[in-house]
Amino acid sequence: MNRWRRTSLGTRLALAIGVLSLVVFAIVGIVLVDRTRHFLESQFDANITKSQQMWAAKSKYQQPLPQSPGWYSATFTVYGGKAMLQQSSQDLPDPDDFARAAEKAVGRNAYFDNVSLRNEGTFRVRACPYGTGQVLVTAASFAEIDNTVSTLVILLASTFAVALIVLVVAGRFVLRKGLRPLSDMAATAHDITSHDLTDSGHLSVRAAGAGGGPEVEELRTSFNVMLDHIDQSLAARTAAEQRLRRFIADASHELRTPLTSIRGYADLFQYAAANEPQEREAHLTKIRAETERMSVLVDDLLLLARLDADSPLRLEDINLVEVASAAADAFVAAHPDYPLDFDAPSNVPVHGDPMRLRQVFDNLLANIARHTPAGTSVEFSVSPAAVATVTDTGPGIPAEHLSRIFDRFYRIDDSRSRNIGGTGLGLSIVHSIVTAHGGTVTVASHPGRTTFTLTVPPM
């Protein structure tokens, strides 16, 4: 059984075809031989009958008994159920068998029987009455029919054997050719196992070739679609791992800076406590500032982690204009030297998280205050289609930085951003929150004008 399972599919199919053909050939051969023998025996009976009828018609002329090579003929007189031999064409090998046939023929048109005569083989016996109490018995040997049937059996067996061998060999060749596309796909699968996919984001192997019928074409297409899906999954996984590595490295670097500052200010605070008490409060204030900066950074990191984990937002039916208006009022109160023009209809209903959307607007406006000089004009608008735009007339964002402006920890001017308190996560949070709402956020900038456009699906 194990050896059969290890046999190739093509060989098993060819052998199955051979077995099925053998069964069909056997049935056809048996039926053909049986019908042929039946036909020959019918013809044989007809010849015996014709011979006896011709003799009986001329028996009054004392015609010789019907005879032929391998034939025996005899006449009997039946009286009181007992048959008595009158004459025979030649010495009978077993007269009793002839007598019994004659006795059984009385009262019938004819009596047929197959009899095995001593040392002569099987004979076909026909007994027929031809006068009062007289019966003609003829026995003809089956040897000629047996020889004919034997020759037919040998011929059929030889023909079927040759046809079976040709069928199995040709079937194996055709099946091997037909299954070649499957072998090619198996080779492709083995080729995939030879690739190191641990750090690779691209799987270039595909099942090539054509032909094999619609079923094989469908299988090949499905196989390649599966490989495309795996390729895309590998690319997404590799990109995610690269982002994770970069994120961890950036987070470690960002956290190291305030921690180093806190440790330095702590040392200065310890020194001032012993030597310059009046400096202690200044150092303590700086420790608090660095602690707050690190707390903000950690909070931003936790928020991004929750958004990445598809943490559900607290969605409700809200008026987007109210959220944007509150953010605009807070910005004007905190930054009076940045003139802001707010334009929005009275009501733009959306299904969203009001706290997170407020954070989006706060981050965009805070970026303007952080990265543009005082006096920069700000335009803040919300359209009835739930499209919000925040525009400033600052120096703009260089074109080479626009493609990465929403990356985490990405800064246009790293040292300047640190000095003004930026963590490099504000726009990343904006992008993640808007995406979690099913919306989009884009940026367009040139010197003197920068516009952030965000879209939230309206109700």
C-alpha positions as CSV (number, residue, x, y, z in Angstrom):
1,M,0.0,0.0,0.0
2,N,2.8,2.4,0.9
3,R,4.6,1.6,-2.4
4,W,1.3,2.3,-4.3
5,R,1.0,5.6,-2.5
6,R,4.5,6.6,-3.5
7,T,3.8,5.8,-7.1
8,S,3.4,8.9,-9.3
9,L,-0.1,10.0,-10.2
10,G,0.5,9.5,-13.9
11,T,1.5,5.8,-13.4
12,R,-1.4,5.1,-11.1
13,L,-3.9,6.6,-13.7
14,A,-2.3,4.6,-16.5
15,L,-2.5,1.4,-14.5
16,A,-6.1,2.2,-13.6
17,I,-6.9,2.7,-17.3
18,G,-5.2,-0.6,-18.0
19,V,-7.2,-2.5,-15.4
20,L,-10.5,-0.9,-16.6
21,S,-9.6,-1.8,-20.2
22,L,-8.7,-5.3,-19.2
23,V,-12.1,-5.7,-17.6
24,V,-13.8,-4.3,-20.8
25,F,-11.7,-6.5,-23.0
26,A,-12.6,-9.6,-20.9
27,I,-16.3,-8.9,-21.1
28,V,-16.2,-8.2,-24.8
29,G,-14.1,-11.4,-25.4
30,I,-16.4,-13.6,-23.3
31,V,-19.5,-12.3,-25.0
32,L,-17.9,-12.6,-28.5
33,V,-16.7,-16.1,-27.9
34,D,-20.1,-17.2,-26.5
35,R,-22.1,-15.7,-29.4
36,T,-19.7,-17.2,-31.9
37,R,-19.9,-20.6,-30.4
38,H,-23.7,-20.3,-30.2
39,F,-23.8,-19.3,-33.9
40,L,-21.5,-22.2,-35.0
41,E,-23.6,-24.7,-33.0
42,S,-26.8,-23.4,-34.6
43,Q,-25.2,-23.9,-38.0
44,F,-24.0,-27.3,-36.9
45,D,-27.5,-28.4,-35.9
46,A,-28.9,-27.1,-39.1
47,N,-26.4,-29.1,-41.2
48,I,-27.2,-32.3,-39.2
49,T,-30.9,-31.7,-39.6
50,K,-30.6,-31.0,-43.3
51,S,-28.5,-34.2,-43.8
52,Q,-31.0,-36.3,-41.9
53,Q,-34.0,-34.8,-43.7
54,M,-32.5,-35.5,-47.1
55,W,-31.7,-39.1,-46.1
56,A,-35.2,-39.7,-44.7
57,A,-36.8,-38.4,-47.8
58,K,-34.9,-41.0,-49.9
59,S,-34.8,-43.8,-47.3
60,K,-37.2,-46.0,-49.3
61,Y,-34.6,-46.1,-52.1
62,Q,-32.1,-47.7,-49.7
63,Q,-29.8,-44.7,-49.6
64,P,-26.6,-45.0,-47.6
65,L,-26.7,-43.4,-44.1
66,P,-25.6,-39.8,-43.9
67,Q,-21.9,-39.6,-43.1
68,S,-19.1,-37.1,-43.1
69,P,-15.6,-37.0,-41.5
70,G,-16.2,-37.3,-37.8
71,W,-19.8,-38.3,-38.2
72,Y,-21.6,-41.5,-37.1
73,S,-25.1,-42.5,-38.3
74,A,-27.3,-45.4,-37.3
75,T,-30.9,-46.6,-37.6
76,F,-32.9,-48.2,-34.8
77,T,-36.2,-49.9,-34.5
78,V,-37.9,-49.0,-31.3
79,Y,-40.4,-51.5,-29.9
80,G,-41.9,-51.4,-26.4
81,G,-39.5,-48.6,-25.5
82,K,-36.5,-50.6,-26.4
83,A,-34.2,-49.6,-29.3
84,M,-32.7,-52.2,-31.5
85,L,-29.8,-51.4,-33.9
86,Q,-30.6,-52.0,-37.6
87,Q,-27.6,-50.6,-39.4
88,S,-24.8,-48.1,-38.9
89,S,-22.5,-46.1,-41.2
90,Q,-19.5,-47.6,-39.3
91,D,-18.7,-49.2,-36.0
92,L,-20.3,-47.1,-33.2
93,P,-17.9,-46.2,-30.4
94,D,-20.7,-46.4,-27.8
95,P,-23.9,-48.0,-29.2
96,D,-25.8,-47.6,-25.9
97,D,-25.6,-43.8,-26.1
98,F,-27.1,-44.0,-29.7
99,A,-29.8,-46.4,-28.5
100,R,-30.8,-44.1,-25.6
101,A,-31.1,-41.2,-28.0
102,A,-33.3,-43.3,-30.3
103,E,-35.6,-44.2,-27.4
104,K,-36.0,-40.6,-26.4
105,A,-36.8,-39.5,-29.9
106,V,-40.0,-41.6,-30.1
107,G,-43.0,-39.3,-30.1
108,R,-41.0,-36.2,-31.0
109,N,-40.0,-34.5,-34.2
110,A,-36.3,-34.6,-33.2
111,Y,-34.2,-35.0,-30.1
112,F,-30.8,-33.2,-29.6
113,D,-28.2,-34.0,-27.0
114,N,-24.4,-33.6,-26.3
115,V,-22.8,-36.9,-25.7
116,S,-19.2,-37.8,-24.8
117,L,-18.3,-40.9,-26.8
118,R,-15.6,-43.2,-25.6
119,N,-12.1,-41.9,-26.7
120,E,-13.8,-39.7,-29.3
121,G,-14.6,-36.5,-27.5
122,T,-17.9,-34.6,-27.4
123,F,-20.5,-35.2,-30.1
124,R,-23.7,-33.5,-31.1
125,V,-26.4,-36.2,-31.4
126,R,-29.7,-35.8,-33.2
127,A,-32.3,-38.5,-33.3
128,C,-35.5,-38.2,-35.4
129,P,-38.2,-40.8,-36.3
130,Y,-38.6,-41.4,-40.1
131,G,-41.1,-44.2,-40.2
132,T,-43.2,-46.4,-37.9
133,G,-41.0,-47.3,-35.0
134,Q,-37.9,-46.4,-36.9
135,V,-35.4,-43.7,-35.7
136,L,-32.4,-42.2,-37.4
137,V,-29.5,-41.2,-35.0
138,T,-26.6,-39.0,-36.2
139,A,-23.6,-37.9,-34.1
140,A,-21.3,-35.2,-35.3
141,S,-18.0,-34.3,-33.6
142,F,-17.6,-30.9,-31.9
143,A,-13.9,-31.0,-32.7
144,E,-14.1,-28.5,-35.6
145,I,-16.2,-26.1,-33.6
146,D,-13.8,-26.4,-30.6
147,N,-10.8,-25.8,-32.9
148,T,-12.5,-22.7,-34.4
149,V,-13.4,-21.3,-30.9
150,S,-10.0,-22.0,-29.6
151,T,-8.4,-20.2,-32.5
152,L,-10.8,-17.3,-31.9
153,V,-9.9,-17.2,-28.2
154,I,-6.1,-17.1,-28.9
155,L,-6.6,-14.4,-31.5
156,L,-8.7,-12.3,-29.2
157,A,-6.3,-12.8,-26.3
158,S,-3.3,-11.8,-28.4
159,T,-5.1,-8.8,-29.9
160,F,-6.4,-7.5,-26.6
161,A,-3.0,-8.1,-24.9
162,V,-1.2,-6.0,-27.6
163,A,-4.0,-3.3,-27.5
164,L,-3.7,-3.2,-23.7
165,I,0.0,-2.8,-23.7
166,V,-0.3,0.0,-26.4
167,L,-3.1,1.6,-24.4
168,V,-1.1,1.7,-21.1
169,V,2.1,2.9,-22.7
170,A,0.4,5.6,-24.8
171,G,-1.9,6.5,-21.9
172,R,1.2,7.0,-19.6
173,F,2.8,9.2,-22.3
174,V,-0.3,11.3,-22.7
175,L,-0.9,11.5,-19.0
176,R,2.7,12.6,-18.4
177,K,2.3,15.3,-21.0
178,G,-1.0,16.4,-19.5
179,L,0.3,16.4,-16.0
180,R,3.4,18.3,-16.8
181,P,1.8,21.6,-15.8
182,L,1.1,20.2,-12.4
183,S,4.7,19.0,-12.2
184,D,5.8,22.5,-13.1
185,M,3.7,24.0,-10.3
186,A,5.2,21.4,-7.9
187,A,8.6,22.5,-9.0
188,T,7.6,26.1,-8.4
189,A,6.5,25.2,-4.9
190,H,9.8,23.5,-4.2
191,D,11.6,26.5,-5.6
192,I,9.7,28.7,-3.1
193,T,11.0,26.6,-0.2
194,S,14.6,27.4,-1.3
195,H,14.0,31.1,-0.8
196,D,14.8,32.8,2.5
197,L,11.6,34.7,3.3
198,T,12.5,35.7,6.8
199,D,13.8,39.1,5.8
200,S,12.6,39.3,2.2
201,G,9.7,41.4,1.2
202,H,9.4,40.1,-2.3
203,L,8.5,36.7,-3.7
204,S,9.2,36.7,-7.4
205,V,8.5,33.0,-8.2
206,R,5.4,32.3,-10.3
207,A,3.9,29.3,-12.1
208,A,4.7,29.9,-15.8
209,G,3.6,28.0,-18.8
210,A,0.3,27.3,-20.6
211,G,-1.9,24.5,-21.7
212,G,-3.2,21.6,-19.7
213,G,-6.9,22.3,-20.2
214,P,-9.3,24.7,-18.4
215,E,-9.0,22.9,-15.1
216,V,-5.2,23.2,-15.0
217,E,-5.4,26.8,-16.2
218,E,-7.8,27.6,-13.3
219,L,-5.4,25.9,-10.9
220,R,-2.4,27.8,-12.3
221,T,-4.3,31.1,-12.0
222,S,-5.4,30.3,-8.5
223,F,-1.8,29.3,-7.6
224,N,-0.4,32.5,-8.9
225,V,-3.1,34.6,-7.2
226,M,-2.2,32.9,-4.0
227,L,1.5,33.7,-4.6
228,D,0.6,37.3,-5.3
229,H,-1.3,37.5,-2.0
230,I,1.7,35.9,-0.2
231,D,4.0,38.4,-2.0
232,Q,1.8,41.3,-0.9
233,S,1.6,40.0,2.7
234,L,5.4,39.6,2.8
235,A,5.9,43.1,1.5
236,A,3.4,44.4,4.1
237,R,5.1,42.4,6.8
238,T,8.6,43.6,5.8
239,A,7.4,47.2,5.6
240,A,5.8,46.9,9.0
241,E,8.9,45.4,10.5
242,Q,11.0,48.1,9.1
243,R,8.6,50.7,10.4
244,L,8.7,49.0,13.8
245,R,12.5,48.9,13.9
246,R,12.7,52.6,12.9
247,F,10.0,53.5,15.4
248,I,11.8,51.7,18.2
249,A,15.1,53.3,17.3
250,D,13.5,56.7,17.0
251,A,11.5,56.3,20.3
252,S,14.6,55.1,22.1
253,H,16.5,58.2,20.7
254,E,13.7,60.5,21.6
255,L,13.3,59.2,25.1
256,R,17.1,59.2,25.7
257,T,17.3,62.9,25.2
258,P,14.9,64.0,28.0
259,L,16.2,61.3,30.3
260,T,19.8,62.5,29.7
261,S,18.6,66.1,30.4
262,I,16.8,65.0,33.6
263,R,19.8,63.2,34.8
264,G,22.0,66.2,34.1
265,Y,19.7,68.6,35.8
266,A,19.4,66.3,38.7
267,D,23.1,66.3,39.1
268,L,23.1,70.1,38.9
269,F,20.3,70.2,41.4
270,Q,22.3,68.1,43.8
271,Y,25.3,70.3,43.3
272,A,23.3,73.5,43.7
273,A,21.6,72.1,46.9
274,A,25.1,71.9,48.5
275,N,26.8,75.0,47.0
276,E,24.3,77.4,45.4
277,P,20.8,77.1,46.9
278,Q,19.4,79.9,44.8
279,E,19.9,77.8,41.6
280,R,17.9,74.9,42.9
281,E,14.5,76.2,41.7
282,A,15.8,76.9,38.2
283,H,17.2,73.4,37.9
284,L,14.0,71.9,39.3
285,T,11.9,73.8,36.8
286,K,14.0,72.4,33.9
287,I,13.6,68.9,35.3
288,R,9.8,69.4,35.4
289,A,9.9,70.7,31.8
290,E,11.8,67.7,30.5
291,T,9.5,65.4,32.5
292,E,6.5,67.0,30.9
293,R,8.0,66.7,27.5
294,M,8.8,63.0,28.1
295,S,5.2,62.5,29.4
296,V,3.8,64.1,26.2
297,L,6.0,61.9,24.1
298,V,4.9,58.7,26.0
299,D,1.3,59.7,25.7
300,D,1.7,60.2,21.9
301,L,3.4,56.9,21.6
302,L,0.6,55.1,23.5
303,L,-2.0,56.8,21.3
304,L,-0.3,55.7,18.1
305,A,0.1,52.1,19.5
306,R,-3.7,52.0,20.2
307,L,-4.5,53.3,16.8
308,D,-2.2,50.7,15.2
309,A,-3.9,48.0,17.2
310,D,-7.3,49.1,15.8
311,S,-8.4,50.2,19.2
312,P,-12.1,51.2,18.7
313,L,-12.8,54.9,18.7
314,R,-15.7,56.3,20.7
315,L,-17.8,57.1,17.8
316,E,-21.0,59.2,18.0
317,D,-23.1,61.5,15.9
318,I,-21.5,64.9,16.2
319,N,-21.4,68.4,14.6
320,L,-17.9,68.7,13.0
321,V,-18.3,72.5,13.0
322,E,-18.6,72.6,16.8
323,V,-15.4,70.6,17.2
324,A,-13.5,72.7,14.7
325,S,-14.8,76.0,16.2
326,A,-13.7,74.9,19.7
327,A,-10.2,74.2,18.4
328,A,-10.1,77.6,16.6
329,D,-11.2,79.4,19.7
330,A,-8.6,77.7,21.8
331,F,-5.9,78.5,19.3
332,V,-6.9,82.2,19.2
333,A,-6.8,82.4,23.0
334,A,-3.4,80.7,23.2
335,H,-1.8,82.5,20.2
336,P,-3.3,86.0,19.8
337,D,-0.4,87.0,17.5
338,Y,-1.6,84.6,14.8
339,P,-4.7,86.0,13.1
340,L,-7.2,83.2,12.3
341,D,-10.1,83.4,9.8
342,F,-12.6,80.6,10.5
343,D,-15.3,79.8,8.0
344,A,-17.9,77.0,8.3
345,P,-21.6,76.4,8.0
346,S,-23.7,76.0,11.0
347,N,-23.9,72.2,11.0
348,V,-21.9,69.4,9.3
349,P,-23.0,66.1,10.8
350,V,-20.4,63.3,11.0
351,H,-20.0,60.0,12.9
352,G,-16.8,60.3,14.7
353,D,-14.9,60.6,18.0
354,P,-15.1,64.2,19.1
355,M,-12.1,64.1,21.4
356,R,-9.8,62.6,18.7
357,L,-11.0,64.9,16.0
358,R,-10.4,67.9,18.3
359,Q,-6.9,66.5,18.8
360,V,-6.4,66.5,15.0
361,F,-7.4,70.2,14.7
362,D,-5.3,71.1,17.7
363,N,-2.2,69.4,16.3
364,L,-2.5,71.1,12.9
365,L,-3.0,74.6,14.5
366,A,-0.2,74.0,17.0
367,N,2.2,73.1,14.2
368,I,1.5,76.5,12.7
369,A,2.4,78.3,15.9
370,R,5.4,76.1,16.4
371,H,6.9,76.3,12.9
372,T,5.9,79.7,11.5
373,P,6.8,83.2,12.7
374,A,4.4,85.4,14.7
375,G,2.0,87.3,12.5
376,T,1.4,84.4,10.1
377,S,-2.2,84.4,8.9
378,V,-4.3,81.2,9.4
379,E,-7.3,80.2,7.4
380,F,-9.5,77.4,8.9
381,S,-12.6,76.2,7.1
382,V,-15.1,73.3,7.1
383,S,-17.2,72.6,4.0
384,P,-20.7,71.0,4.1
385,A,-19.1,67.8,2.6
386,A,-17.0,67.4,5.9
387,V,-13.8,68.6,4.2
388,A,-11.7,70.7,6.6
389,T,-8.7,72.8,5.4
390,V,-6.1,74.5,7.6
391,T,-3.9,77.0,5.6
392,D,-1.1,79.3,6.8
393,T,1.0,81.9,5.0
394,G,4.3,80.7,6.6
395,P,7.5,79.8,4.8
396,G,6.1,76.5,3.6
397,I,7.5,73.0,3.6
398,P,10.3,72.1,1.1
399,A,9.1,69.7,-1.6
400,E,11.6,67.0,-0.7
401,H,10.0,66.6,2.7
402,L,6.3,66.4,1.7
403,S,6.3,62.7,1.0
404,R,7.5,61.9,4.5
405,I,5.7,64.6,6.4
406,F,3.3,62.2,8.1
407,D,6.1,59.7,9.1
408,R,6.7,59.2,12.8
409,F,9.5,61.2,14.4
410,Y,10.1,62.9,11.0
411,R,11.3,66.5,11.4
412,I,12.3,68.9,8.7
413,D,14.8,70.6,11.0
414,D,15.6,68.1,13.8
415,S,17.5,70.4,16.1
416,R,15.1,73.3,15.7
417,S,12.1,71.0,16.4
418,R,13.6,69.8,19.6
419,N,14.3,73.2,20.8
420,I,10.7,74.3,20.2
421,G,9.3,71.3,22.0
422,G,8.2,69.1,19.0
423,T,8.2,65.3,19.3
424,G,7.9,64.6,15.6
425,L,4.6,62.7,16.2
426,G,1.9,65.4,15.8
427,L,1.3,64.9,12.1
428,S,1.6,61.1,12.5
429,I,-1.2,61.2,15.0
430,V,-3.3,63.4,12.7
431,H,-2.9,60.9,9.9
432,S,-3.6,57.8,12.1
433,I,-6.8,59.4,13.6
434,V,-8.2,60.5,10.3
435,T,-7.4,57.1,8.7
436,A,-9.1,55.4,11.7
437,H,-12.2,57.4,10.9
438,G,-12.1,56.2,7.3
439,G,-11.0,59.6,6.0
440,T,-7.9,61.0,4.3
441,V,-5.4,63.8,5.0
442,T,-3.2,65.5,2.4
443,V,-0.8,68.4,2.4
444,A,0.1,70.9,-0.4
445,S,2.8,73.5,0.2
446,H,4.9,76.2,-1.6
447,P,6.7,79.2,-0.2
448,G,4.1,81.5,1.4
449,R,1.3,79.0,1.6
450,T,0.8,75.5,3.2
451,T,-2.6,73.8,3.2
452,F,-3.6,70.6,5.1
453,T,-6.8,69.1,3.8
454,L,-8.6,66.4,5.7
455,T,-11.8,64.6,4.8
456,V,-14.1,62.7,7.2
457,P,-17.0,60.6,5.7
458,P,-20.2,62.6,6.2
459,M,-23.4,61.1,7.5
